[in-house]
Amino acid sequence: MKRFLLPLGVFIALLGFLYIGLHLNPREIPSPFIGKPAPAFKLSQLGEPDKTISNQDMLGKVWLLNVWASWCVSCRQEHPVLMHFAKTGAVPIIGLNYKDKRDEGTAWLSEFGNPYLTSAFDSDGRVGIDFGVYGVPETFVIDKKGVVRMKYTGPITPEAISQKLLPLIKELNRA
């Protein structure tokens, strides 16, 4: 009888892990940058290659860094939501055009609209890697001191804006 207790215990433990795993949200991938300074970057702007944008340019403001690409199907789904959100003026949105071609990124924004204050051009994806980007789209909320306060993986939805992003942005702007 005792020889069956160990396999039974292992089986019950595995069932427990499966039960817990089924209730986790795959969009909530933890980021090691939460509560830490955003990785430093200085990149050329997508639409104006002779100008640059860096995280230092945004100090003193709460802002979003939205990682996107013209080849990204989910970015196309997210884009109308970002366009609407940008019109509210709640927060500046900086785009990070990730592993894309400059002409394809600018054509995409021309066709679908531009919700970004500006877009940084990350052709080789190094800045995305520095931020721990798993895939696009991903969005980071960064506070006035340049500290990452939230990472949102996947296309932003109106519910995510109203329930997660806006409350955090309002709180950070009060600080």
Secondary structure in CASP SS format (residue, H / E / C, confidence):
PFRMAT SS
TARGET T0000
AUTHOR 0000-0000-0000
METHOD secondary structure of the structure
MODEL  1
M C 1.00
K H 1.00
R H 1.00
F H 1.00
L H 1.00
L H 1.00
P H 1.00
L H 1.00
G H 1.00
V H 1.00
F H 1.00
I H 1.00
A H 1.00
L H 1.00
L H 1.00
G H 1.00
F H 1.00
L H 1.00
Y H 1.00
I H 1.00
G H 1.00
L H 1.00
H C 1.00
L C 1.00
N C 1.00
P C 1.00
R C 1.00
E C 1.00
I C 1.00
P C 1.00
S C 1.00
P C 1.00
F C 1.00
I C 1.00
G C 1.00
K C 1.00
P E 1.00
A C 1.00
P C 1.00
A C 1.00
F C 1.00
K E 1.00
L E 1.00
S E 1.00
Q E 1.00
L C 1.00
G C 1.00
E C 1.00
P C 1.00
D C 1.00
K C 1.00
T E 1.00
I E 1.00
S E 1.00
N H 1.00
Q H 1.00
D H 1.00
M H 1.00
L C 1.00
G C 1.00
K C 1.00
V C 1.00
W E 1.00
L E 1.00
L E 1.00
N E 1.00
V E 1.00
W E 1.00
A C 1.00
S C 1.00
W C 1.00
C C 1.00
V H 1.00
S H 1.00
C H 1.00
R H 1.00
Q H 1.00
E H 1.00
H H 1.00
P H 1.00
V H 1.00
L H 1.00
M H 1.00
H H 1.00
F H 1.00
A H 1.00
K H 1.00
T H 1.00
G C 1.00
A C 1.00
V C 1.00
P C 1.00
I E 1.00
I E 1.00
G E 1.00
L E 1.00
N E 1.00
Y E 1.00
K C 1.00
D C 1.00
K C 1.00
R H 1.00
D H 1.00
E H 1.00
G H 1.00
T H 1.00
A H 1.00
W H 1.00
L H 1.00
S H 1.00
E H 1.00
F H 1.00
G C 1.00
N C 1.00
P C 1.00
Y C 1.00
L C 1.00
T E 1.00
S E 1.00
A E 1.00
F E 1.00
D E 1.00
S C 1.00
D C 1.00
G C 1.00
R H 1.00
V H 1.00
G H 1.00
I H 1.00
D H 1.00
F C 1.00
G C 1.00
V C 1.00
Y C 1.00
G C 1.00
V C 1.00
P C 1.00
E E 1.00
T E 1.00
F E 1.00
V E 1.00
I E 1.00
D C 1.00
K C 1.00
K C 1.00
G C 1.00
V E 1.00
V E 1.00
R E 1.00
M E 1.00
K E 1.00
Y E 1.00
T E 1.00
G C 1.00
P C 1.00
I C 1.00
T C 1.00
P H 1.00
E H 1.00
A H 1.00
I H 1.00
S H 1.00
Q H 1.00
K H 1.00
L H 1.00
L H 1.00
P H 1.00
L H 1.00
I H 1.00
K H 1.00
E H 1.00
L H 1.00
N H 1.00
R H 1.00
A C 1.00
END
